[in-house]
Amino acid sequence: MSTEFIFRIVGAIAASVGGGFLGRWLANFLRVSPEGYVIVFALLGFLVGLILTPYATIWPLRRISFRLAKMPAERLVAIVLGLFIGLVAAALLSLPLALLGSPFRQILPLVAAAVLCYLSVVILVSRQNDLQTFFSGLRMPLSASTSESSANGNSGEQFILLDTSVIIDGRIADISKTGFIRATLLIPNFILSELQHIADSADPLRRGRGRLGLEVLTQLQNDSPVPTQIMDMDVSEVRDADSKLVALARHLRSPIMTNDYNLNRVAELQGVSVLNINDLANAVKITSLPGEELKVKIIQEGRESDQGVGFLQDGTMVVVEDGRSLINKTLNVTVTKVLQTSAGRMIFAKP
């Protein structure tokens, strides 16, 4: 027997009793025999209660429970705490309001409770992130070792947030196997949703990149020695994934690992530490010094009129002066200048 059926029966019986009393009152008002009115209104009440009870009980409760289940934990705590603070303030205010004359002493305490609860909930929900940070700070153990690690800037280093670009890049799976990463890798749900959206794209190129990212996540969870977790925490104040990731990194005091240049800049401007795999790759590359000789094949024209462009085996671009006429030829070049940025490394050379 389902819960909805039980509620329908209870509601039908209650509506039937109410309909009977309504029929008796109407019969007395019309000064006629009440038996027929009582039976008719009781049957109508039973039918109405049987049909409409779920609309007034089960379905609103299901909708409320669904919204509560989807609501972020920090917002739910802020709402409950706001209601509690509002009710306490209303209880304190009801003492002087009870001294007023009738009908103000009956009406004003209810109005004050509603207004104070509403204001408390609105204020605490608008500052829910600050509230969560405050309670997180209270839960931190106030030991000497914790204070020392915080002073050294080590707090929050046990987690690393991954961006969509670094997952699609794929090199994080190989880096995690080397043992250089000791922190737990966190993938927020909104990043996973963005990755799934890319994998479902109609564009074959985007679809392939999204599926590659999902395969990388599977490797991280199954084959990597580094712990990898999917987290449900969300930031409801912002919509785009990059802003959510930066806000979440500020809250957790954790760095972001990304290859996205724009996200890199935005995060640094907001004081969030960024781990860029391109920077790591540039750091471990063998540096080419001016005057060193390289062997490269010119494969295309450069941006300038006399330039040719080739690539080393690791993908580094080599711009060769006076190389346009040497396209499709392999030659020895001398390095003249090296540019190394977060977007990659570029070598300028001449034949």
Secondary structure, 3 states (H helix, E strand, C coil): CCHHHHHHHHHHHHHHHHHHHHHHHHHHHHCCCHHHHHHHHHHHHHHHHHHHHHHHCHHHHHHHHHHHHHCCHHHHHHHHHHHHHHHHHHHHHHHHHCCCCCCHHHHHHHHHHHHHHHHHHHHHHHCHHHHHHHHHHHHCCCCHHHHHHHHCCCCCCCEEEECHHHHHHCHHHHHHHHCCCCCEEEEEHHHHHHHHHHHCCCCHHHHHHHHHHHHHHHHHHHCCCCCEEEECCCCCCCCCHHHHHHHHHHHHCCCEEECCHHHHHHHHHCCCCEEEHHHHHHHHCCCCCCCCEEEEEEEEECCCCCCEEEECCCCCEEEECCCHHHCCCEEEEEEEEEEEECCEEEEEEEC
